[in-house]
Amino acid sequence: MAWTAYQVSLAVLMVVTGSLNTLTTTWADKIFSKGSDGQERLFNHPFVQSACMFLGEFLCLVVFKIMYSVYSKRMDGTLETNAITAGSQDFSPFILLPAAMCDMIGTSLMYVGLNLTNPSSFQMLRGAVIVFVALLSMAFLRRQIVLRMWCGIFFVIVGLGVVGYSDFAASNHDSSNEITGDLIIVGAQVITATQMVYEEKYVNTKNIPPLQAVGWEGFFGLIVTLLMLIPFYFIHVPTPFQNNPRGVLEDLPEAFIQVGHNLLLLVPLLGTIVSIAFFNFAGISVTKELSATTRMVLDSVRTLVVWGASLSFHWMTFHALQIPGFLLLILGMCLYNNLVPAPRTLVRCCDRRTDEILIVTEESPERH
């Protein structure tokens, strides 16, 4: 069935805003500004940027509340039929608190890793979440991982290895920083996978409107992140995990000082807030209007856009291995989500009972 103009616009909005979210965060990392000691430094404030992301997610809750209020006053059934507001309100927001904490830890770690590596690798390495979701689903959801999904996991792991090696080979600066950043990003996917499995086990059954769920997670994440900035102000860490006069994990006053000295920083920071809000709205709408697998494919297109933009802005050096690494990751994701058939030779090696299991396939949880 052909896509409607509305569905096409949602797909474009998702790819554009998703790409902008990664690119604006990286742009902020690349901007120099004077600090409190008068020295020019890069804007190295991953936890402040994490707070900006949660503020963008919180705006989703504001939008949801406005739409819910407007549709409630209509009294024409729109409230129950609209894809954004439809769902149950019989739940405690605190059920989303554990997911928000996982989101806070995972996102903050990824932004730390992004400071050390390039944006395209950041986007590609996030594909590792499939591996950890599969393993955690087996352990806590008692989910059967079929042969096709194992094939997908294999290709994702190989692709991750190729991407990691290409980072080392094409490093624009200290290769040890690239490797450290890549490892931090992959490690953060364990936390993200935990969040996804928790949401599937405890949140999805509540039929919470997705935009509302994202908004509450943004609210909790923003509050906790702001509170954590207090102890982070006193925790001293070595380079490359800090780039501020006091040598601490995060220096919020220093971030404001750098923004004050270079107002250009407001552009990427506001871009992060706005893009993550629209990205979540577009992603949820794509899942509702089309499918979760379509959302995954569009997310892969976002990776390609970020890779191309990073090369154009000279934020990274091209290496031939980046192409097969990217293709292996995409192939693995497609196999895992049953978008392409698994090789017949591998299927024949599987026991006949697998054919029965293949009838009941699960989609991997989607997340912003």
Buried (B, 14 or more C-beta within 10 A) or exposed (E): EEEEEEBEEBBEBBBBBBBBBBBBBBBBBEBBBBBBEEEEBBBBBBBBBBBBBBBBBBBBBEBBBEBBEEBEEEEEEBBEEBBBBBBEEEBEBEBBBBBBBBBBBBBBBBBBBBBBBBBBBBBBBBBBBBBBBBBBBEEEEEBBBBBBBBBBBBBBBBBBEBBBBBBBBBBEEEEEBBBBBBBBBBBBBBBBBBBBBBBBEEBEEBEBBBBBBBBBBBBBBBBBBBEBBEEBBEEEEEEBBBBBBBBBBBBBEBBEBBBEBBEBBEEBBEBBBBBBBBBBBBBBBBBBBBBBBBBBBBBBBBBBBBBEBBBEEEBBBEBEBBEBBBEBBBBBBBBBBBBBEBEEEEBEEBEEEBEEBBEEEBBBBBBB
